Amino acid sequence: MIKYAQTRPLLYMQACRRKRMRHTRARNGYPSS
């Protein structure tokens, strides 16, 4: 249960970052990682 609770928010944050990166990547010049 602990692993699930810890990985859940991690995946959610990663997805949010990916969406944000796609938009702010070209503007701020972030690497497509």
BELDA-V286201 format. One record per helix or strand of 3 or more residues. SS is the DSSP state (~ for helix, > for strand). FROM is the first residue (numbers start at 1). TO is the last residue. If there is no record, write none. Layout:
ss=SS from=FROM to=TO
ss=SS from=FROM to=TO
This chain:
ss=~ from=2 to=29
